Amino acid sequence: MGTRISDTFDRLRAEGRSAFITYIMAGAPSLKRTGELVTLLEENGADIIELGVPFTDPMADGPVIQRAAEVGIKKGVTLRSVLAFVKKIRKHTEIPIVLMTYYNPVLKYGLKAFARDAAKAGVDGMIIPDLPPHEADEFKAEADKKNIDTIFLFAPTSTEERVKLVAKRSSGFIYYVSIAGITGSKLTMDQTTVRMISSARRHGGGKPVALGFGVSTPKEAESVAALADGVIVGSAIVKRAQDADLDKFVRSLKRGIDRARAKRGHRRSKA
């Protein structure tokens, strides 16, 4: 049985396009604005929404997303309230929604209860940066029962064995962190990127690979889309969350991603 995430990648693959995955922080500057942002992003070309859950110790996040998390925490946004938010917006959107959170809130919630409530709310996937794939059996078992994708991360420093494990255990898509650092850092695209994405595809049996961390311009989005199956943009959107011209910026990123269509076709023809 497919999920909204896998169905989206299947459709885009048939169209020769990469997925445009946009990250926003729930509750920054407010849950009301977060709802408006989901609509804005979808209307201007986003294919999947990655929704951050505010956490006190966001080890994988850079200053922009850390500040957004602090705003959400001050507004009283919790994992439970984020699920309620997703359930509310599901009344008017079918866009795939992936929660990015840390393991402690999920563990505190209760794995079985969380998977049940997340599925009822309409959550499609989970990214938990501090939950390594070799320690995720219990969580993944509950998520799988509810048809929720579990997405694991690998980086340029990952060993072949780590890439193999991440690719095997991930569902929905595989997340390649383009830099050995935090969100918002400068994008690096080199032969290591090509090699790591190819390795993940090979070990994952063709599962889509999305690249995130550091994508902030249409040109960068185009470069990533020519290589990866998904382009994840986070900090560049979060810091513009209240800008009046955010829609124009999002559309420019989408145009960059779509410009890569011809390059993707050329690469496949050579493969």
N, C-alpha and C positions, 0 to 999 in steps of 0.2 A: 504494500500500500504506500503510495507516494505521499509526500508532505507538500505544503505550500512552497517550501524552499526548493525541494527537488523538482517539483513541477515548473517552478520559475526558471531554474537553470536549464531544464530540458527545453523549454520554449525558447530561451535566449540562444542556446546552442544551435537550435534549428535555424534561428535567424542570423547566426554568425556574429552574435554580439556578446560582450561581457556584461555581467550584472553590475549595476550601480548600487552599492551598499552604503547607506548613509548612517552615521552614528550621531545620536543626540543623548543628552543626559536628562533623565526623568526629573522634573521639578526645577529645572534651571531655565528660565528664571521662576517658573511656576508650572504646575501640572496643566493649567489652562493653556498656557503658551506651548507646552509640550504637545498637547493635542492639536493646536494650530500648526505646529511644525510638522507633525506627521502628515497632515493634509497638504501642506505646502510642498513638502519633499516629494510626496507621491504625485502631485499634480505637475511637478516640474521634472519628473523623470526617474526618481528613485525606484528601484526594483525591490529592495529589501530594506527594512528599518532595523538597525541595531540600537537597542535602547539600553542605556547605562542605568544601573541602579546605584544610587549614592551609597558610598561606603567610606568609613573613617580612615582606612589605610589602603588606598588604591595603588598598589605597588607597581602596576604596569602602566600607570597613567602619568602624563606630563602635566605641567603647570596649568594649562588651559582647562583640561578635564578635571584636574584636582580642584580647581576653583569652582567649577560647575557642580562638582559633588558636594562641596562645602555649602553651596547655596541650597541644594536639594535637602541636605541634612538639616539645615536651619529651618527649612519649610516643613520639616517633619515627614519627609518622604521616606518610606520604608519599602522593603520587598513586598510586604502585604499590600500596601497602598498602590504599588506599581502594578501588581496583578489586577487590582480593582480598576485601575486606569485602563489597562489593556482590554479588560472585559467591556468597559464602557465604549471605547473607540471601535471595538469590533462590530458595533451596531451599524457602522457606516464605512468600514474598509475591510478588504480582504488581503491587503499587502502583507507579505510574510514579516513577522516580528521575531527578532532574536534578542533575548535578554543577555546583557553582559553584567555579571555580578561576581562576587567572590564567595568562596565556599562556606565561610562561617555563617552568614545569614541563612543560607539554604539548609545547612546542618541544623541550625537552631530552629528553623521552621519545621523540620522533619522531612526526610527525603520522600517518603510515600505521600504525605500530605501536600508537599510542595508540587510534586509531579501531577497529582490529582487536580489541585487548584490552578496550576499553570495551564494545564490542558483545557480545563473548563473556561478559563479566561480567554484562551485563543493564542497562547504563546506557541511559536513554532519551533524554536531552537534555543539552545543555551550555550554561552561561552563563559567558562569559569577559569580564568587565567592561572589561579593557584591550585587547580585540581589536575595533576598530571594524569595521563591516560592509564598508566599502570596502577593507579590508586583509585580509579573511577568506577570499578565494577558495580558497587552498590548503587551509586547515583545513576549510572547508565542503565542498569536493569530497570529501575523505576521509570526513567524517562522513555525507554524503549516501549514499555507497556502502554504508555500514553501517546505514542507516535510523535514524541518530541525529539528533534535532532540534537545531538551533542557534538559540538564543534571544538576540536582541540587545536593548539597552536604549535608551530615550529619556527625556528629562526635560522639565520645564516650559520650560527655556531652549532646547530643540531647535528648529531652523529647520524650516520646512515640508519643505524638501528632505531634511533629516536624517530626519524622521519617515517620509517616503516611502521612503527607502532602508532604514531599519530594518524597516518593515512589509513591504516586498517581500522582504527577505532572510531574515527570521525564519521559522522553522517551529516547529510545536508551539503556541507562543503568542508574543505580543509583550509585552515587559516595560516597563511605565511606572513610572519612578522618580518618586514623587510630589513629591519635593523636590529642590532643587539642592544636595545635601549628602551626608552619610554615613548608613549604616544606624543606626536607633535614634533619629533626629531626630523632631521633632514632626510629625505628619501635617497636611498642608494639603489641604483639599478646597474648591475654588472653581470659578468659571467657566472658568478656565484648564484645570483638570482635565477638565471636561466637553468642552471644545474639543479638547484633545490626544487624549483617548481616541477621540472621534468621528473625528478626522483619521486616527489609526492604523487604525481599523476600515475607513475608506473606502479608504485606500491599500493596506491589506492584503487587500482583497477579502473582508472578513468574518472574517478570522482573529481568534481570541480575544485579548483584551487583559487582562493581569493587572496589578494595581497593588501595588507593594510600597514599603517604607521608611516607617516611622512608625506602622504599624497595631499597636495594643497593647491595645485594649479591645473587648468585644463590640459596643458602640455604634459604634465606628469601623469594625469589620469589617462591620457591617450597612450603614453609609453607603457603604462602598466596594463592597459586593456589589450594592447597588442600581444601581450605575453600570457597574462593570467585570465582566468575565467570570471573573476570578479574583482572590482576595484572598491576598496573600503576607504571612505573619507570621513574623518572624525573631527579632530581639533580645528581644522579650517572652517567647518560648519558650526561647531559649538561656539567659537569665539564671535561668530556673526549671527548668533541666535536671535538677537533683537534688532538686527539691521533691516532697514526698510527695503533694501535691494537684495536680500538673501535669495529671493527667487531667481534673480538674474545670475547670481553666482552659481547656483545649483544647475541652472540650464547650461551655463558655460562648461561646467564639468561634464554634464551629460553629452554635450556636443563633442567634447574631446574624446570621451569613451566611444561614441559612435563613429568617430573618424577612424578609429582603429580597425573597423570592420574589414576593410580591404587587406590590411596587413595580416589579420588573423586568417583570412582565407588563403593568402599566399603561403603562410607558414604551414597550414594544414596540407596544402597541395605538395609541399616539399617533404612532408613527414613520411 
